[in-house]
Amino acid sequence: MARSLLKTSPNPVKTKLLHQIGLSLYNTSHGFHEEEVKKKLEQFPGGSVDLQKENNGIGILTLNNPSKMNAFSGVMMLQLLEKVIELENWTEGKGLIVRGAKNTFSSGSDLNAVKALGTPEDGVAVCMFMQNTLTRFMRLPLISVALVQGWALGGGAEVTTACDFRLMTSESEIRFVHKEMGIIPSWGGATRLVEIIGSRQALKVLSGALKLDSKKALHIGMVEDILQSSDETECLKEAQEWLQQFTTGPPEVIRALKKSVASCKELCLEEALQSERDLLGTVWGGPANLEAVARKGKFHK
C-alpha cells in the first residue's frame, strides 16, 4: 500500500526532498557562476581535504593543512565540494566524522586567498560557493559529528555547525572571530548557530562576549560531550565509538532517518509530514523491515 501511494502521490515534495541530494542553493539565476568561482579558487593551492571510508559505514573527513592550522585554501574549498559529491554517492555510508589534522580543527580561511579576493563581489561569490557546499553537506544522508581538537576558528567554527553533532577535547575552543576581522559569518554559520543554541546565545557567541571553551560549549548545548583523551589517535577512536551508537543498523534505514530529520529543517509542517510519508515508502516492506517483523523484534532490546 505504501509503495503504491508513493508511486501515485501527485505532490511534488517527494521529488523535491528525496532528490535534494546534489542540489545547491544558488545558480546562475542568482548571479552565481560556479565555474568562474572555481577558477579563482584554484589559484590558491595548499593543503588537502582527505576522505577515508570505513567498512562499518563511517567516513572520516580530514582537513589537512597543518602548517596553517588547517586553514582552507582555495583548492581545499574545491576539494571539500568534491568530497561532498563523493559522499552523496556513497550508498553504504551511515556516519561521518569531520576533523582536522595534527590536533587542530581549522582556523578558517587562508588569509592569502582572503586578501586576494578582496572585493565585495569576490566575497559574495565565495560565500555562495561555500554555502552551497555546506548545505549539500548538511543534507547528506549520513549522521555527522565534528571532532574539535585545538582551535575551530572563523570558517572552521562554521564548518562545525554543518554537522549534526559536535564533540570537543578538553583543551579545545570554538571561536567565531568574524567580528574581529570586520565581517560576519558567510558560510551559513550564523544561521545554523541560531538553530543549535538559540538567538540569544548565538548573539553572545558571535559578538565575542561568550567564548566557547569545552565546558561552556557543553553547558549551552553547542557540543554533546567532552572527550576524555586529547591524543589525536585516541580521541578519534572515542569519536568513532560515540558515533556508532547512532549508526547501528542497515544503511537504508539510517539514511532514511537522517533524510527525514534533515527535511524538517527546510520545510513547513505539511511538506515535512509528506516527506516523512514518502521516505517511509522506501523502507516499509524492505529487507530490514521484513527481517525485523519476522523475528518479532519490534519491542526487543
C-alpha positions in Angstrom: 0.0 0.0 0.0 2.7 2.4 1.0 4.6 1.7 -2.2 1.6 2.3 -4.4 0.9 5.6 -2.6 4.5 6.6 -3.2 4.1 6.0 -6.9 0.8 7.8 -7.3 1.3 10.8 -5.0 0.9 13.9 -7.1 2.6 16.2 -4.6 6.0 17.5 -5.9 7.5 17.4 -2.5 8.7 13.8 -3.0 10.8 14.8 -5.9 12.0 18.0 -4.1 13.1 16.2 -1.0 14.1 12.7 -2.0 16.2 14.1 -4.8 17.5 17.1 -2.9 20.9 15.5 -2.6 23.2 17.2 -5.1 21.1 20.4 -5.3 22.6 23.7 -4.5 21.1 26.9 -3.1 22.5 29.2 -5.8 22.8 29.1 -9.6 23.0 31.5 -12.5 19.5 32.8 -11.7 21.0 34.2 -8.5 24.0 35.7 -10.3 26.2 32.8 -9.2 28.6 31.3 -11.8 30.2 28.3 -10.2 32.8 27.7 -12.8 34.1 31.2 -12.6 34.4 30.9 -8.8 36.2 27.6 -9.2 38.8 29.2 -11.5 39.5 31.9 -8.9 39.8 29.4 -6.0 42.1 27.0 -7.8 44.7 29.9 -7.9 45.3 29.4 -4.2 46.8 25.9 -3.5 47.9 24.3 -0.3 46.7 21.5 2.0 44.1 19.0 1.1 40.7 17.6 2.2 41.1 13.8 2.7 38.3 11.2 2.9 38.6 7.7 4.3 35.6 5.4 4.1 35.5 2.6 6.6 33.8 -0.8 6.1 31.4 -0.1 9.0 29.8 2.7 7.0 31.6 5.6 8.9 33.7 8.0 6.9 36.5 10.2 8.2 36.9 13.6 6.5 40.2 15.3 7.5 41.0 19.0 6.9 44.7 18.7 6.2 46.8 21.9 6.1 48.7 21.8 9.4 51.3 24.4 8.6 48.4 26.9 8.6 46.3 25.4 11.4 44.2 23.6 8.7 43.0 26.9 7.2 41.0 26.4 4.0 43.0 27.3 0.9 41.0 27.9 -2.4 42.0 24.3 -3.5 40.7 22.9 -0.2 37.3 24.6 -0.8 37.2 22.9 -4.1 38.2 19.6 -2.7 35.6 19.9 0.1 32.9 20.0 -2.6 34.5 17.0 -4.4 34.4 15.0 -1.2 30.7 16.0 -0.5 29.8 14.8 -4.0 31.7 11.5 -3.3 29.8 11.1 -0.1 26.5 11.8 -1.8 27.1 8.8 -3.9 28.3 6.5 -1.0 25.3 4.3 -0.7 26.8 2.2 2.1 27.6 5.2 4.2 25.9 5.8 7.5 28.0 8.2 9.5 30.8 10.8 9.1 33.4 12.3 11.4 34.9 15.7 10.4 38.3 16.5 12.0 41.5 18.5 11.4 45.0 17.1 11.1 47.6 17.4 13.9 45.3 18.2 16.8 43.7 21.3 15.3 40.3 21.5 13.7 40.6 24.6 11.4 41.5 28.2 11.6 39.0 29.2 8.8 40.1 30.7 5.5 43.7 31.0 4.3 44.5 34.8 4.6 46.3 34.7 1.2 43.1 33.9 -0.5 41.1 36.4 1.6 43.5 39.2 0.7 43.5 38.4 -3.0 39.7 38.1 -3.1 39.2 41.4 -1.5 36.3 42.9 -3.4 32.7 42.6 -2.2 31.8 40.8 -5.4 34.5 38.2 -4.7 33.5 37.8 -1.1 29.8 37.2 -2.0 30.8 34.7 -4.7 32.9 32.6 -2.3 30.1 33.0 0.3 27.6 31.5 -2.2 30.1 28.7 -3.1 30.7 27.6 0.5 27.0 28.0 1.4 26.2 25.7 -1.5 28.8 23.2 -0.4 27.9 23.1 3.3 24.2 23.0 2.6 24.8 19.9 0.5 27.0 18.6 3.3 24.2 19.1 5.8 21.7 17.3 3.5 23.9 14.2 3.3 22.1 11.1 4.5 24.9 10.5 7.0 24.8 11.2 10.7 27.8 13.6 11.1 29.9 14.7 14.0 32.6 17.4 14.2 35.6 16.2 16.3 37.0 19.5 17.6 40.6 19.4 18.8 42.5 22.6 19.4 41.1 25.6 17.6 37.9 25.9 15.5 38.1 29.5 14.3 36.1 31.6 11.9 35.2 29.4 8.9 36.3 26.4 10.9 33.7 27.2 13.6 31.1 27.5 10.8 32.0 24.0 9.5 31.3 22.5 12.9 27.7 23.9 12.7 27.1 22.0 9.5 27.5 18.7 11.4 24.6 17.0 13.3 26.7 16.8 16.5 29.9 18.2 17.9 32.5 16.6 20.3 35.4 18.6 21.9 38.6 17.7 23.6 39.0 19.4 27.0 41.5 22.0 25.8 39.8 22.9 22.6 37.9 26.0 21.8 35.3 27.2 19.2 35.5 30.8 18.3 33.5 32.9 15.7 36.2 35.5 15.2 34.4 37.2 12.2 33.7 40.4 14.1 37.4 40.8 14.8 38.0 40.6 11.1 35.4 43.2 10.3 32.9 40.8 8.8 30.1 38.4 9.8 29.9 34.6 9.2 29.5 33.9 5.5 29.3 30.1 5.1 25.9 29.8 6.8 27.4 29.5 10.3 25.3 32.2 11.9 22.0 30.7 10.6 23.0 27.3 11.8 24.3 28.5 15.1 20.9 30.1 16.0 19.3 26.8 15.2 21.7 25.0 17.5 21.8 27.3 20.6 19.1 29.9 20.0 19.3 33.5 19.1 20.3 35.0 22.5 23.2 32.6 23.0 24.2 33.0 19.3 24.4 36.8 19.7 26.7 36.3 22.7 29.0 33.9 20.8 29.1 35.9 17.6 29.8 39.2 19.4 32.7 37.6 21.2 31.1 38.1 24.6 30.9 34.3 25.2 34.0 32.3 24.3 33.3 28.6 23.8 35.8 26.5 25.6 34.7 22.9 26.0 32.9 23.4 29.3 30.9 26.4 28.2 30.1 24.8 24.9 28.8 21.7 26.7 26.8 23.9 29.1 24.9 25.8 26.4 24.3 22.7 24.2 26.8 23.6 21.5 28.5 20.2 21.9 27.3 16.8 23.0 30.3 15.7 25.1 33.9 16.4 26.1 36.2 13.5 25.2 38.5 12.0 27.8 41.6 11.9 25.6 43.4 14.8 23.8 45.6 12.4 21.9 44.9 12.5 18.1 44.5 8.8 17.7 42.7 8.1 20.9 40.1 10.9 20.6 39.3 9.7 17.0 38.7 6.3 18.4 36.4 7.8 21.1 34.5 9.7 18.4 34.1 6.6 16.3 32.7 4.7 19.3 30.4 7.6 20.2 29.0 7.8 16.7 28.4 4.1 16.4 25.5 4.3 18.8 23.6 6.1 16.0 24.8 4.1 13.1 24.0 0.5 14.2 21.6 -1.0 11.6 21.1 -1.2 7.8 22.3 1.8 5.8 19.0 2.3 4.0 17.2 2.8 7.4 19.9 5.1 8.9 20.0 7.1 5.7 16.2 7.4 5.6 16.1 8.6 9.2 18.7 11.3 8.6 16.8 12.5 5.4 13.6 12.7 7.4 15.1 14.8 10.2 17.1 17.0 7.7 13.9 17.7 5.7 12.2 19.1 8.8 14.8 21.9 8.9 13.8 23.2 5.5 10.1 22.5 5.1 6.8 23.6 6.6 4.8 21.1 8.7 2.7 19.8 5.8 5.6 19.3 3.5 7.7 17.7 6.2 4.9 15.2 7.0 4.6 14.4 3.3 8.3 13.9 3.0 8.2 11.5 6.1 5.5 9.5 4.4 7.4 9.3 1.1 10.6 8.2 2.9 8.7 5.6 4.8 7.7 4.1 1.4 11.3 3.5 0.7 11.9 1.2 3.7 8.5 -0.2 4.6 8.4 -3.8 3.3 12.1 -3.6 2.6 14.7 -6.3 3.7 15.4 -4.7 7.2 11.7 -4.3 7.9 10.7 -7.8 6.8 13.6 -9.3 8.8 12.6 -7.4 12.0 8.9 -8.4 11.6 9.9 -12.0 11.1 11.8 -12.1 14.3 9.2 -10.1 16.1 11.8 -7.6 17.1 9.6 -4.5 17.4 10.0 -4.3 21.2 13.2 -6.3 21.5 16.1 -4.6 23.3 
